[in-house]
Amino acid sequence: MATLSRTATKGRLPFVAMTASDVDPADGFAGQGSVAGRDVKCLTPGVQMLCHSTGYRQGETDFHDMRLLNARFGTPLAPPFDAS
């Protein structure tokens, strides 16, 4: 599992730095999908899960979206989304 760290800055959004032995962040930009029939580039499901798991207070929409990501792609649920 990736190690995530957060550094808060005054008046700005937090910066999230990712390091991982099992996820290459550069490869995380290699996702492909479609919106309204148009091909788009996007983050991979694994990197989406990592980015949503830290750096801010997750809301109901985040929990819903991450469950959908898990159901569709089999992406393991990261904390806090792994709690029942």
N, C-alpha and C positions, 0 to 999 in steps of 0.2 A: 504494500500500500504506500502511496506517496506521502511524503512529509510536507505539510503545509505550514507556513508561518505567516503572521500578519504583523505589519508595522503601521501603526496609526500615525497620521500626520495631522497637524492642526488645521481644522477647517476643510479638509480634503477627504475624499473617499479613501478607505484603507487600501494599501498596496498588498497584494497577495503574491508571494514568491513560491513557486512550486519546484520541488526537487523530488525525483523518484527513481527507483531502480527498475520499476516495471512500466513506467509511462514516460515517453519522450515528449515533452511539451511541443516540440517542433512538429512531431507527427500528429499532434492534437489538432492542427489546423488543416489536416488532410481530409476532413469529413466532406461528404457530398450528400445533398438532399434535393428536395424540390418544394417549391411554394407556388401554388396555383398553376402547376404544370411547367414551371420554369426551373431549370437546374440552378442550384445555388451551392456555394462553398460554405461550410460551417465547421464548428468544432465537432470532434468525434464524441460519441456518447460517454466514453470514459472521462474525457477532459471536462465535458459539461457537468458530470457528476462531481468531479473534484472542485470545479469552480463554484458550484452551488453549495458545497458543504462547509465553507468557512468564509469569514470576512464580513458577515452581516447577519442580522437576525432573520431567520427563515420564516416565511409565512405559509398559510395554508396552500396558496398557489404553488409555492416551491415544493412542498411535500407531494402535492398532486402531480406536478410535472415530473418529479424524480421517480415516482411510482410508475408513471407511464413510460419513462425512459427504461426503467428496469423491465417492465413487461414486454416492451417492443424489442429491445436489443439485448436483454439479459445482463445489462450492466449492474454489477453488484452495488447495492445500496450502501453509501458511505454514511457515517454518523453526521448529523442526527437523524437521517432518513431511515436508518436501519432499525430504529425503535418501533415496536408494534403499537 
